[in-house]
Amino acid sequence: MDRGLGAEHIVHLAMPSDWESAATTGSYPWSTRGLTFEEVGFVHCARVGQVEGVARRFYDDLDELVVLELDLTRLGAELVDEPAVHGGDEMFPHLYGELPTTAVSAVHRWRRGPDGWALGR
């Protein structure tokens, strides 16, 4: 994966087919794998330092993802840091609105390596 992502960047992991469809239609309805914004009420996001763990927990059966780098000035909805699970300590950014495709500033294709999901070092 591109090494241009800084630790402060906010990203969203997507399945390649979901992003390809969104790029064509201009609408990205997903919150997380298999669940829409309408079903969840927010869009799951992460900081770059959290991406490997998210990929291992929720996408480990796949070989490829896309990492959508977000332009925070174009989100059009509130981004709130909240625990991933009730009572948990690790905070994740949650977007309380659908993710506009125009807020995606870069798309990084990410293939799982022989040792699993790891950002290029």
N, CA, C and O of each residue as an XYZ file, in Angstrom:
484
protein
N       0.843     -1.178      0.000
C       0.000      0.000      0.000
C       0.880      1.231      0.000
O       2.012      1.197      0.483
N       0.371      2.291     -0.530
C       1.048      3.575     -0.576
C       1.500      3.975      0.819
O       0.735      3.847      1.775
N       2.722      4.454      0.951
C       3.245      4.835      2.249
C       2.980      6.302      2.552
O       3.524      6.834      3.520
N       2.149      6.975      1.740
C       1.874      8.385      1.931
C       0.880      8.687      3.039
O       0.621      9.856      3.326
N       0.324      7.674      3.660
C      -0.644      7.896      4.726
C       0.081      8.193      6.033
O       0.912      7.405      6.483
N      -0.239      9.330      6.635
C       0.324      9.670      7.930
C      -0.559      9.138      9.042
O      -1.736      8.857      8.817
N      -0.013      8.997     10.228
C      -0.733      8.437     11.367
C      -1.966      9.245     11.721
O      -2.913      8.705     12.292
N      -1.973     10.538     11.391
C      -3.101     11.392     11.748
C      -4.272     11.282     10.777
O      -5.351     11.804     11.058
N      -4.085     10.627      9.663
C      -5.154     10.519      8.676
C      -6.308      9.653      9.183
O      -6.107      8.658      9.879
N      -7.518     10.062      8.812
C      -8.717      9.282      9.095
C      -9.090      8.552      7.811
O      -9.120      9.144      6.732
N      -9.375      7.258      7.941
C      -9.648      6.423      6.775
C     -10.882      5.560      7.029
O     -11.364      5.431      8.154
N     -11.364      4.983      5.950
C     -12.457      4.011      6.013
C     -12.041      2.817      5.167
O     -11.621      2.986      4.022
N     -12.152      1.613      5.715
C     -11.862      0.405      4.949
C     -13.096     -0.004      4.163
O     -14.211     -0.006      4.686
N     -12.882     -0.350      2.905
C     -13.994     -0.735      2.044
C     -13.612     -1.954      1.216
O     -12.441     -2.207      0.933
N     -14.630     -2.686      0.846
C     -14.417     -3.781     -0.084
C     -14.304     -3.162     -1.475
O     -15.055     -2.242     -1.797
N     -13.391     -3.644     -2.297
C     -13.188     -3.040     -3.614
C     -14.460     -2.907     -4.441
O     -14.666     -1.876     -5.080
N     -15.314     -3.920     -4.446
C     -16.538     -3.850     -5.257
C     -17.492     -2.773     -4.743
O     -18.175     -2.124     -5.536
N     -17.547     -2.576     -3.421
C     -18.398     -1.525     -2.863
C     -17.911     -0.153     -3.292
O     -18.714      0.708     -3.652
N     -16.587      0.058     -3.257
C     -16.061      1.356     -3.656
C     -16.218      1.573     -5.158
O     -16.548      2.679     -5.586
N     -15.991      0.549     -5.957
C     -16.154      0.686     -7.412
C     -17.577      1.089     -7.749
O     -17.789      1.941     -8.612
N     -18.549      0.494     -7.087
C     -19.947      0.857     -7.303
C     -20.199      2.305     -6.895
O     -20.870      3.046     -7.614
N     -19.669      2.705     -5.758
C     -19.849      4.079     -5.273
C     -19.209      5.090     -6.217
O     -19.773      6.157     -6.458
N     -18.050      4.765     -6.745
C     -17.369      5.676     -7.667
C     -18.196      5.870     -8.935
O     -18.139      6.932     -9.555
N     -18.955      4.864     -9.320
C     -19.809      4.950    -10.502
C     -21.106      5.700    -10.214
O     -21.532      6.539    -11.008
N     -21.736      5.397     -9.069
C     -23.046      5.981     -8.757
C     -22.958      7.296     -7.996
O     -23.904      8.084     -8.011
N     -21.824      7.543     -7.327
C     -21.681      8.744     -6.507
C     -22.253      8.593     -5.114
O     -22.292      9.556     -4.349
N     -22.704      7.376     -4.773
C     -23.302      7.118     -3.459
C     -22.593      5.947     -2.794
O     -22.443      4.882     -3.392
N     -22.158      6.147     -1.554
C     -21.510      5.091     -0.780
C     -22.348      4.843      0.480
O     -22.216      5.587      1.452
N     -23.200      3.820      0.487
C     -24.143      3.619      1.585
C     -23.604      2.818      2.769
O     -24.343      2.602      3.730
N     -22.353      2.369      2.741
C     -21.858      1.401      3.717
C     -21.322      2.050      4.983
O     -20.724      3.125      4.947
N     -21.547      1.377      6.096
C     -20.982      1.757      7.393
C     -19.759      0.902      7.687
O     -18.711      1.396      8.104
N     -19.921     -0.366      7.461
C     -18.887     -1.361      7.681
C     -19.230     -2.561      6.813
O     -20.205     -2.521      6.063
N     -18.478     -3.582      6.898
C     -18.689     -4.740      6.041
C     -20.100     -5.303      6.181
O     -20.486     -5.779      7.248
N     -20.867     -5.243      5.088
C     -22.189     -5.833      5.037
C     -23.294     -5.065      5.739
O     -24.439     -5.516      5.746
N     -22.985     -3.923      6.328
C     -23.995     -3.119      7.022
C     -23.976     -1.688      6.499
O     -22.914     -1.084      6.344
N     -25.156     -1.161      6.232
C     -25.249      0.190      5.694
C     -25.279      1.234      6.804
O     -25.472      0.916      7.978
N     -25.084      2.482      6.404
C     -25.228      3.606      7.321
C     -26.622      3.598      7.948
O     -26.770      3.838      9.146
N     -27.631      3.324      7.142
C     -29.015      3.289      7.641
C     -29.186      2.252      8.745
O     -29.923      2.486      9.703
N     -28.522      1.121      8.626
C     -28.643      0.060      9.629
C     -27.870      0.369     10.911
O     -28.328      0.035     12.004
N     -26.712      0.997     10.786
C     -25.824      1.221     11.927
C     -26.022      2.602     12.556
O     -25.953      2.747     13.776
N     -26.267      3.616     11.721
C     -26.453      4.971     12.226
C     -25.212      5.833     12.152
O     -25.275      7.029     12.435
N     -24.094      5.257     11.782
C     -22.855      5.998     11.562
C     -21.949      5.173     10.658
O     -22.202      3.991     10.423
N     -20.889      5.805     10.151
C     -19.911      5.120      9.308
C     -18.664      4.868     10.149
O     -18.104      5.793     10.737
N     -18.238      3.614     10.200
C     -17.023      3.248     10.932
C     -15.801      3.785     10.206
O     -15.627      3.552      9.010
N     -14.962      4.500     10.927
C     -13.701      4.997     10.391
C     -12.590      4.575     11.340
O     -12.848      3.982     12.388
N     -11.363      4.882     10.969
C     -10.218      4.529     11.809
C      -9.078      5.492     11.526
O      -9.050      6.164     10.495
N      -8.155      5.544     12.449
C      -6.885      6.228     12.206
C      -5.953      5.203     11.567
O      -6.162      3.998     11.709
N      -4.949      5.667     10.882
C      -4.057      4.761     10.166
C      -3.468      3.708     11.105
O      -3.328      2.548     10.716
N      -3.126      4.089     12.319
C      -2.558      3.141     13.274
C      -3.518      2.051     13.718
O      -3.089      1.069     14.323
N      -4.795      2.197     13.436
C      -5.802      1.207     13.821
C      -6.196      0.276     12.678
O      -6.878     -0.726     12.896
N      -5.772      0.602     11.471
C      -6.256     -0.087     10.277
C      -5.885     -1.569     10.252
O      -6.712     -2.403      9.884
N      -4.669     -1.904     10.634
C      -4.258     -3.310     10.590
C      -5.132     -4.163     11.495
O      -5.551     -5.252     11.101
N      -5.413     -3.689     12.695
C      -6.253     -4.441     13.621
C      -7.670     -4.614     13.102
O      -8.256     -5.688     13.233
N      -8.219     -3.563     12.514
C      -9.573     -3.643     11.949
C      -9.600     -4.665     10.811
O     -10.524     -5.472     10.715
N      -8.591     -4.624      9.961
C      -8.533     -5.564      8.832
C      -8.437     -7.003      9.331
O      -9.103     -7.893      8.802
N      -7.611     -7.229     10.343
C      -7.478     -8.590     10.882
C      -8.774     -9.075     11.523
O      -9.137    -10.242     11.377
N      -9.475     -8.190     12.232
C     -10.698     -8.599     12.937
C     -11.886     -8.829     12.012
O     -12.684     -9.739     12.239
N     -12.008     -8.009     10.971
C     -13.249     -8.031     10.192
C     -13.101     -8.430      8.724
O     -14.099     -8.700      8.056
N     -11.867     -8.469      8.215
C     -11.685     -8.714      6.786
C     -10.632     -9.791      6.516
O     -10.115     -9.873      5.402
N     -10.312    -10.599      7.491
C      -9.190    -11.521      7.342
C      -9.437    -12.633      6.334
O      -8.501    -13.335      5.951
N     -10.674    -12.804      5.901
C     -10.958    -13.818      4.888
C     -10.813    -13.278      3.469
O     -10.998    -14.018      2.503
N     -10.485    -11.997      3.338
C     -10.325    -11.373      2.021
C      -8.852    -11.208      1.680
O      -7.990    -11.285      2.555
N      -8.572    -10.981      0.397
C      -7.203    -10.756     -0.044
C      -6.925     -9.303     -0.403
O      -5.769     -8.893     -0.510
N      -8.002     -8.516     -0.590
C      -7.798     -7.128     -1.001
C      -8.873     -6.235     -0.413
O     -10.038     -6.617     -0.308
N      -8.457     -5.040     -0.032
C      -9.349     -3.990      0.447
C      -8.945     -2.693     -0.227
O      -7.908     -2.617     -0.886
N      -9.771     -1.680     -0.056
C      -9.347     -0.332     -0.399
C      -9.415      0.495      0.874
O     -10.347      0.375      1.669
N      -8.410      1.330      1.046
C      -8.359      2.250      2.167
C      -8.724      3.616      1.601
O      -8.006      4.177      0.773
N      -9.862      4.140      2.067
C     -10.342      5.434      1.590
C      -9.836      6.506      2.537
O     -10.229      6.552      3.703
N      -8.973      7.361      2.038
C      -8.443      8.471      2.836
C      -9.453      9.612      2.776
O      -9.892     10.001      1.694
N      -9.819     10.144      3.935
C     -10.897     11.122      3.997
C     -10.399     12.550      4.130
O      -9.441     12.826      4.852
N     -11.062     13.447      3.424
C     -10.847     14.885      3.560
C     -11.868     15.360      4.584
O     -13.058     15.452      4.284
N     -11.407     15.658      5.778
C     -12.311     15.986      6.885
C     -13.124     17.238      6.640
O     -14.171     17.423      7.259
N     -12.662     18.106      5.746
C     -13.401     19.344      5.454
C     -14.599     19.087      4.548
O     -15.425     19.980      4.359
N     -14.709     17.898      3.988
C     -15.792     17.588      3.046
C     -16.774     16.540      3.558
O     -17.615     16.065      2.795
N     -16.685     16.177      4.813
C     -17.527     15.098      5.323
C     -19.004     15.465      5.397
O     -19.867     14.626      5.138
N     -19.297     16.709      5.749
C     -20.692     17.142      5.800
C     -21.478     16.617      6.990
O     -22.692     16.805      7.062
N     -20.800     15.964      7.921
C     -21.454     15.443      9.126
C     -20.405     15.380     10.230
O     -19.205     15.485      9.980
N     -20.879     15.208     11.434
C     -19.994     15.201     12.594
C     -19.189     13.902     12.674
O     -19.716     12.810     12.457
N     -17.912     14.048     12.988
C     -17.016     12.918     13.214
C     -16.743     12.879     14.714
O     -16.217     13.837     15.279
N     -17.104     11.762     15.360
C     -17.034     11.665     16.816
C     -16.155     10.488     17.211
O     -16.320      9.385     16.692
N     -15.211     10.723     18.141
C     -14.414      9.631     18.698
C     -15.236      8.916     19.756
O     -15.733      9.532     20.700
N     -15.372      7.596     19.585
C     -16.149      6.794     20.520
C     -15.483      5.432     20.684
O     -14.729      4.997     19.814
N     -15.763      4.757     21.803
C     -15.217      3.408     21.972
C     -15.771      2.465     20.904
O     -16.922      2.582     20.485
N     -14.934      1.539     20.482
C     -15.369      0.553     19.489
C     -16.459     -0.343     20.044
O     -17.375     -0.735     19.321
N     -16.367     -0.664     21.312
C     -17.384     -1.476     21.985
C     -17.756     -0.780     23.286
O     -16.954     -0.045     23.862
N     -18.956     -1.016     23.730
C     -19.431     -0.404     24.970
C     -18.479     -0.737     26.116
O     -18.213     -1.907     26.394
N     -17.976      0.287     26.769
C     -17.061      0.101     27.886
C     -15.618     -0.099     27.478
O     -14.753     -0.273     28.336
N     -15.337     -0.078     26.164
C     -13.967     -0.285     25.690
C     -13.113      0.957     25.840
O     -13.628      2.057     26.042
N     -11.818      0.779     25.742
C     -10.868      1.880     25.891
C     -10.422      2.480     24.566
O     -10.123      3.672     24.499
N     -10.373      1.674     23.513
C      -9.870      2.177     22.229
C     -10.949      3.002     21.538
O     -12.075      2.547     21.341
N     -10.574      4.233     21.175
C     -11.501      5.158     20.539
C     -11.338      5.105     19.028
O     -10.223      5.062     18.508
N     -12.481      5.110     18.328
C     -12.500      5.125     16.875
C     -13.351      6.292     16.404
O     -14.332      6.641     17.060
N     -12.995      6.904     15.279
C     -13.844      7.962     14.722
C     -15.065      7.368     14.032
O     -14.950      6.450     13.219
N     -16.234      7.905     14.368
C     -17.494      7.503     13.747
C     -18.104      8.714     13.065
O     -18.240      9.776     13.672
N     -18.466      8.553     11.809
C     -19.058      9.625     11.019
C     -20.575      9.506     11.091
O     -21.147      8.507     10.655
N     -21.229     10.538     11.646
C     -22.682     10.506     11.824
C     -23.409     11.109     10.621
O     -24.167     12.071     10.741
N     -23.156     10.519      9.479
C     -23.792     10.850      8.218
C     -23.212      9.902      7.188
O     -22.178      9.280      7.432
N     -23.861      9.783      6.044
C     -23.290      8.945      4.988
C     -21.976      9.547      4.519
O     -21.780     10.761      4.575
N     -21.084      8.691      4.059
C     -19.794      9.140      3.558
C     -19.960      9.627      2.116
O     -20.218      8.824      1.219
N     -19.812     10.948      1.886
C     -19.918     11.418      0.501
C     -18.679     10.984     -0.295
O     -17.556     11.076      0.202
N     -18.881     10.525     -1.501
C     -17.734     10.110     -2.319
C     -16.791     11.281     -2.569
O     -15.597     11.077     -2.787
N     -17.315     12.502     -2.540
C     -16.471     13.688     -2.749
C     -15.549     13.960     -1.561
O     -14.630     14.771     -1.674
N     -15.779     13.294     -0.417
C     -14.914     13.463      0.751
C     -13.737     12.491      0.734
O     -12.889     12.532      1.626
N     -13.678     11.628     -0.260
C     -12.569     10.678     -0.373
C     -11.467     11.340     -1.188
O     -11.612     11.557     -2.391
N     -10.363     11.658     -0.515
C      -9.279     12.382     -1.181
C      -8.273     11.463     -1.859
O      -7.551     11.892     -2.759
N      -8.216     10.207     -1.438
C      -7.312      9.240     -2.065
C      -7.836      7.832     -1.798
O      -8.461      7.566     -0.771
N      -7.571      6.948     -2.738
C      -7.967      5.552     -2.627
C      -6.699      4.716     -2.746
O      -5.971      4.804     -3.735
N      -6.448      3.911     -1.729
C      -5.248      3.068     -1.700
C      -5.676      1.609     -1.744
O      -6.356      1.135     -0.834
N      -5.286      0.893     -2.791
C      -5.560     -0.541     -2.859
C      -4.597     -1.227     -1.897
O      -3.417     -0.882     -1.825
N      -5.115     -2.193     -1.167
C      -4.323     -2.853     -0.139
C      -4.509     -4.354     -0.248
O      -5.614     -4.865     -0.068
N      -3.433     -5.055     -0.540
C      -3.471     -6.515     -0.654
C      -2.879     -7.136      0.604
O      -1.892     -6.651      1.158
N      -3.504     -8.210      1.032
C      -3.010     -8.934      2.200
C      -1.755     -9.694      1.810
O      -1.729    -10.372      0.783
N      -0.725     -9.584      2.617
C       0.541    -10.259      2.353
C       0.587    -11.647      2.967
O      -0.388    -12.092      3.572
N       1.711    -12.332      2.817
C       1.841    -13.698      3.341
C       1.714    -13.759      4.858
O       1.351    -14.801      5.405
N       2.005    -12.668      5.538
C       1.885    -12.633      6.999
C       0.611    -11.936      7.455
O       0.486    -11.578      8.627
N      -0.332    -11.740      6.545
C      -1.591    -11.096      6.885
C      -1.601     -9.631      6.488
O      -0.827     -9.194      5.636
N      -2.501     -8.874      7.127
C      -2.655     -7.460      6.812
C      -1.584     -6.643      7.518
O      -1.499     -6.643      8.747
N      -0.772     -5.953      6.739
C       0.251     -5.085      7.308
C       0.474     -3.941      6.335
O       0.592     -4.143      5.126
N       0.529     -2.735      6.886
C       0.815     -1.577      6.044
C       2.271     -1.659      5.587
O       3.129     -2.156      6.317
N       2.546     -1.168      4.376
C       3.907     -1.155      3.867
C       4.825     -0.372      4.787
O       4.472      0.719      5.234
N       5.957     -0.896      5.063
C       6.914     -0.227      5.953
C       8.188      0.050      5.223
O       9.121      0.609      5.800
